[in-house]
Amino acid sequence: MRQLRATMAKQKIAALLVTHLPDVRYLCGFTGSNAALAITAKHSLMVTDGRYTAQAAYEVKETEVRISKGPALAEACRWLAATRVKHAYYDGEQTTIAALRAMEESLKGLSRGSAKRFFEPLRSPFVAEQRMVKDAAEIECMAAAAALGVRLFEHIVGFMRPGLKENAVAAELEYRARLWGAEAMSFPTIVASGERSAMPHGTATEAKLPRRGFVTLDFGVILNGYCSDMTRTVHLGRATAREREAYDAVLAAQENAVEAVAAGVKAGDVDEAARSVLREAKLADYFTHSTGHGVGLEIHESPRIAMAQQTLLTKGMVITIEPGIYIPGAFGLRIEDTVVVERRACRVLTPATKAWIEL
């Protein structure tokens, strides 16, 4: 909260309304599903409902808690208005039109002039920007989540065989994840096999693993609220020369991008480090997404590791490096690590083997 208030003072922001739940958790520790956090230069109030009376008392630190019988958002807005600040700012990237209308409606009848002039959108989403750089405790949580992901991959490789349904593979992976301590999966598990491996987001289906072909496994777990993310691609049966060459090219692209990561490097330059290798291999046209993204309390956070992105990587950022190629009607594959940006390089949190695996 201290860092946030310093940013507020620098930008001459007297009051801030936070409604995006991952931001609320980051700032005051509350993990419930209904909350609004109001912050001024010297005070803060987190409003929730009666379901979370005990939980809020246990989780929330250094912030007043109010249990509201009505909408939490309206209560937080009225508290801000009562502080007599002239304006309260909100994150326009996370606030819906309906929510803004409710915020303005909550002030009707109060002697504050126009409610529409009271609420102002932030010029930049600085809570999300603050969350981009993780502290040591956050990185420790993420390293533990990533280590569990590595353990799951090593287990699932021994479980897979031709004829198993993709859903069965995903179910085994998710069952083991919960058995071994995961709070939840970071996102719907991707198990894409055979021709379906050409679908970048091919979540598991009733399709059976083929006797011969790629299987892409993209999954993550949540530990202590923080997400992990990794992808490995293995091959069932004997591969063709084309498949093996494609795998080697993607692996070279991924490793080249990992080597490019360091504090002060532009996000777009990391993307280009991967894309240039695939361009040389004449496979760049099949690389249809960005090279990576930030990870933290959410599976997709800033920064984007994509073409022409000018964001400078900073020590403590946690990002993914995940180039892939997808050839419709044939096959696809992706290799992904989560890494921590350090001063002169990066630290890989997902050191599962990337060597060719043929089952």
C-alpha positions in Angstrom: 0.0 0.0 0.0 2.9 2.3 0.7 4.2 2.1 -2.9 0.7 2.6 -4.2 0.2 5.8 -2.1 3.5 7.1 -3.3 2.3 6.7 -6.9 -1.0 8.3 -6.0 0.8 11.3 -4.5 3.1 11.6 -7.5 0.1 11.6 -9.9 -1.9 13.9 -7.6 -4.6 11.3 -7.1 -6.4 11.9 -3.8 -8.6 8.8 -3.9 -8.7 5.5 -5.6 -11.5 2.9 -6.0 -10.2 -0.7 -6.7 -12.8 -3.3 -7.8 -10.7 -5.8 -9.8 -10.4 -8.7 -7.3 -6.8 -9.7 -8.0 -5.9 -6.0 -7.4 -7.8 -6.1 -4.1 -6.0 -9.2 -3.0 -2.7 -7.8 -4.0 -3.2 -4.6 -2.0 -5.0 -5.8 1.2 -4.9 -9.7 1.2 -8.6 -10.4 0.8 -9.4 -13.5 -1.3 -13.2 -13.4 -1.4 -15.4 -13.1 -4.4 -17.1 -9.7 -3.6 -15.1 -6.6 -2.5 -14.5 -3.0 -3.2 -11.4 -1.3 -1.8 -11.4 2.5 -1.3 -8.1 4.3 -0.7 -7.1 7.8 0.2 -3.8 9.4 1.2 -4.2 8.3 4.8 -7.0 5.8 5.1 -8.4 2.7 3.3 -11.6 0.8 3.6 -12.4 -2.7 2.2 -16.1 -3.4 1.9 -17.6 -6.9 1.5 -20.7 -8.8 2.5 -21.7 -11.0 5.5 -20.5 -14.2 3.9 -16.9 -13.0 4.5 -17.1 -11.6 8.0 -14.7 -14.1 9.5 -12.5 -14.4 6.4 -12.0 -10.6 6.0 -11.1 -10.3 9.7 -8.5 -13.0 9.2 -7.0 -12.0 5.8 -7.2 -8.2 5.6 -4.2 -6.3 7.1 -3.7 -2.5 7.6 -7.1 -1.7 6.1 -10.5 -1.1 7.8 -13.1 -3.7 6.9 -16.8 -3.0 6.6 -19.5 -5.6 6.2 -22.2 -4.1 4.1 -25.8 -5.3 4.0 -26.2 -3.7 0.6 -23.9 -3.7 -2.5 -20.2 -3.4 -1.5 -19.4 -1.2 -4.4 -22.1 1.4 -3.4 -20.9 1.4 0.2 -17.3 2.1 -0.8 -18.4 4.9 -3.1 -20.4 6.6 -0.4 -17.4 6.3 2.0 -15.2 8.0 -0.6 -17.7 10.8 -1.0 -17.8 11.3 2.7 -14.1 11.9 2.8 -14.7 15.1 0.9 -12.2 14.4 -1.8 -13.0 16.2 -5.1 -12.5 13.2 -7.3 -12.1 9.4 -7.0 -10.2 7.5 -9.7 -10.9 4.0 -11.0 -9.2 1.6 -13.5 -11.1 2.1 -16.8 -9.6 -1.2 -18.1 -11.3 -3.2 -15.3 -14.6 -1.2 -14.8 -17.6 -2.1 -16.9 -20.2 0.5 -18.1 -22.7 -1.1 -15.7 -20.3 -0.8 -12.8 -19.6 2.8 -13.5 -23.3 3.5 -13.7 -23.8 1.8 -10.3 -21.0 3.9 -8.9 -22.6 7.1 -10.1 -26.1 5.9 -8.9 -24.7 5.3 -5.4 -24.0 9.0 -4.9 -27.4 10.3 -6.0 -29.0 12.3 -3.2 -25.7 13.2 -1.7 -24.7 16.9 -1.7 -21.7 16.4 -4.0 -22.8 18.1 -7.2 -22.6 15.8 -10.2 -21.7 12.2 -9.5 -20.5 11.9 -13.1 -17.8 14.5 -12.3 -16.7 12.7 -9.1 -15.4 9.5 -10.8 -12.5 9.8 -13.1 -10.6 7.0 -15.1 -7.0 6.5 -14.4 -4.5 7.6 -17.0 -2.7 4.4 -16.5 -3.6 1.2 -14.6 -0.8 1.6 -12.0 -1.9 -1.2 -9.7 -1.5 -3.6 -12.6 1.9 -1.9 -13.4 3.0 -2.3 -9.8 2.0 -6.0 -9.9 4.3 -6.6 -12.9 7.4 -6.6 -10.6 7.2 -9.4 -8.0 9.0 -9.2 -4.6 10.9 -12.1 -3.1 7.9 -13.6 -1.4 5.8 -13.6 -4.6 8.6 -15.2 -6.5 9.0 -17.9 -3.9 5.2 -18.7 -4.2 5.5 -18.8 -8.0 8.6 -21.0 -7.9 6.7 -23.5 -5.7 3.8 -23.5 -8.1 6.1 -24.0 -11.1 7.9 -26.9 -9.3 4.6 -28.6 -8.8 3.9 -28.2 -12.6 7.2 -29.8 -13.4 6.4 -32.8 -11.1 3.0 -33.1 -12.8 4.6 -33.2 -16.3 7.1 -35.9 -15.2 4.1 -38.0 -13.9 1.8 -37.5 -16.9 4.5 -38.6 -19.4 4.5 -42.0 -17.8 0.7 -42.1 -17.8 0.0 -41.3 -21.5 -0.5 -44.0 -24.1 -2.3 -44.2 -27.5 -6.0 -44.7 -27.2 -6.4 -42.7 -24.0 -8.9 -39.9 -24.3 -7.5 -36.3 -24.0 -10.0 -35.8 -21.2 -8.5 -38.7 -19.3 -5.1 -37.3 -19.5 -6.3 -33.9 -18.3 -8.3 -35.5 -15.5 -5.3 -37.4 -14.3 -3.1 -34.3 -14.4 -5.7 -32.2 -12.5 -6.4 -35.0 -10.0 -2.7 -35.3 -9.2 -2.4 -31.5 -9.0 -5.1 -31.3 -6.2 -3.8 -34.4 -4.5 -0.3 -32.8 -4.4 -1.5 -29.5 -3.0 -2.8 -27.2 -5.8 -5.6 -24.9 -4.9 -6.9 -25.0 -8.5 -5.7 -25.1 -12.1 -4.5 -21.8 -13.5 -6.7 -22.3 -16.6 -8.5 -25.1 -18.5 -5.9 -27.8 -19.2 -4.8 -28.1 -22.8 -4.3 -31.6 -24.1 -4.2 -31.4 -27.9 -3.2 -34.4 -29.9 -2.7 -35.5 -33.5 -4.2 -32.9 -35.9 -5.7 -31.2 -32.9 -2.2 -30.2 -31.8 -2.5 -27.5 -34.5 -5.0 -25.7 -32.3 -3.1 -23.3 -29.9 -5.9 -23.5 -27.3 -7.0 -27.0 -27.9 -8.5 -27.8 -24.5 -8.9 -31.5 -23.8 -11.8 -33.4 -25.5 -13.1 -36.9 -25.9 -10.6 -37.4 -28.8 -8.3 -40.3 -28.3 -4.5 -40.0 -28.4 -3.3 -41.2 -31.7 -0.9 -44.1 -32.3 1.4 -41.6 -34.0 1.6 -37.8 -33.6 2.3 -34.9 -31.3 0.6 -34.3 -28.0 0.8 -30.7 -26.6 0.3 -30.3 -22.8 -0.2 -26.7 -21.6 -1.3 -26.4 -17.9 -0.7 -24.6 -14.7 -1.6 -24.7 -11.0 -2.4 -22.2 -8.4 -0.5 -22.2 -5.0 -1.0 -19.4 -2.5 -2.9 -17.5 -5.1 -0.1 -17.5 -7.6 -0.2 -19.2 -11.0 2.2 -21.4 -12.8 2.3 -22.0 -16.6 4.3 -24.4 -18.7 3.9 -26.3 -22.0 5.7 -29.3 -23.3 5.1 -31.3 -26.5 5.8 -35.0 -26.8 5.5 -37.4 -29.7 3.7 -40.7 -29.8 5.2 -43.3 -32.1 7.9 -42.8 -34.7 8.1 -39.2 -36.0 8.6 -38.1 -39.5 11.7 -36.0 -40.5 9.4 -33.0 -40.9 8.0 -33.4 -37.4 11.5 -33.7 -35.8 12.8 -30.7 -37.8 9.8 -28.7 -36.7 10.4 -29.6 -33.0 14.1 -28.7 -33.2 13.2 -25.3 -34.7 10.7 -24.5 -32.0 13.1 -25.6 -29.3 15.9 -23.4 -30.8 13.5 -20.4 -31.0 12.4 -20.9 -27.4 15.9 -21.2 -26.1 17.0 -18.2 -28.1 14.2 -16.1 -26.6 15.0 -17.3 -23.0 18.7 -16.3 -23.6 17.5 -12.8 -24.7 15.7 -12.1 -21.4 17.4 -9.6 -19.0 16.6 -6.4 -17.3 16.5 -3.5 -19.7 15.7 -5.5 -22.7 12.6 -4.6 -24.7 9.7 -7.1 -24.6 9.6 -6.9 -28.4 13.2 -7.8 -28.7 12.5 -11.1 -26.8 9.7 -11.8 -29.2 12.0 -11.2 -32.2 14.6 -13.5 -30.7 12.1 -16.4 -31.0 10.5 -15.3 -34.3 13.8 -14.8 -36.1 14.8 -18.4 -35.6 11.4 -19.6 -37.0 11.7 -17.2 -39.8 15.1 -18.7 -40.8 13.5 -22.2 -40.6 10.7 -20.9 -42.9 8.1 -21.6 -40.2 7.4 -18.1 -38.9 4.0 -18.0 -40.8 2.8 -20.8 -38.5 3.7 -18.9 -35.3 0.4 -17.1 -34.8 0.5 -15.7 -31.3 2.9 -13.6 -29.1 6.0 -15.1 -27.5 4.8 -14.7 -23.9 3.0 -12.8 -21.2 3.3 -11.9 -17.5 2.1 -14.3 -14.8 1.2 -13.7 -11.2 -2.1 -13.7 -9.3 -3.6 -14.0 -12.8 -2.5 -16.3 -15.6 -2.3 -13.4 -18.0 -0.8 -10.2 -16.8 1.4 -7.4 -18.1 3.8 -7.2 -19.8 3.1 -8.7 -23.2 6.1 -10.3 -24.9 5.0 -9.5 -28.4 6.1 -7.9 -31.7 7.1 -4.2 -31.3 6.3 -4.0 -27.6 8.4 -1.3 -26.1 8.1 -2.2 -22.4 11.5 -2.6 -20.8 11.8 -5.8 -18.8 12.6 -5.1 -15.1 14.3 -7.3 -12.5 11.5 -9.2 -10.7 9.1 -9.6 -13.6 7.8 -13.1 -14.2 7.0 -13.9 -17.8 6.4 -16.9 -20.1 8.5 -17.7 -23.2 6.3 -19.9 -25.4 6.8 -19.9 -29.2 5.0 -22.5 -31.2 3.9 -23.5 -34.7 0.5 -24.7 -35.9 0.1 -26.2 -39.3 -3.6 -26.8 -40.0 -4.5 -30.4 -41.0 -1.0 -31.6 -40.0 0.3 -30.9 -36.5 1.3 -28.2 -34.0 3.7 -27.9 -31.1 4.7 -25.4 -28.4 7.4 -25.3 -25.7 6.9 -22.9 -22.8 8.9 -21.9 -19.7 8.1 -19.4 -17.0 11.1 -17.3 -16.1 12.1 -14.6 -13.6 13.8 -11.5 -15.1 17.2 -10.9 -13.5 19.7 -8.2 -14.0 21.8 -9.8 -16.7 19.8 -12.9 -17.6 16.7 -14.8 -16.3 16.0 -17.8 -14.0 13.9 -20.6 -15.4 11.2 -21.7 -12.9 10.1 -24.7 -15.0 13.2 -26.8 -15.7 11.4 -29.9 -16.9 13.2 -31.5 -19.8 12.7 -30.0 -23.3 14.6 -32.8 -25.0 12.8 -34.8 -27.7 10.4 -37.4 -26.0 9.0 -40.2 -28.2 6.7 -42.5 -26.4 
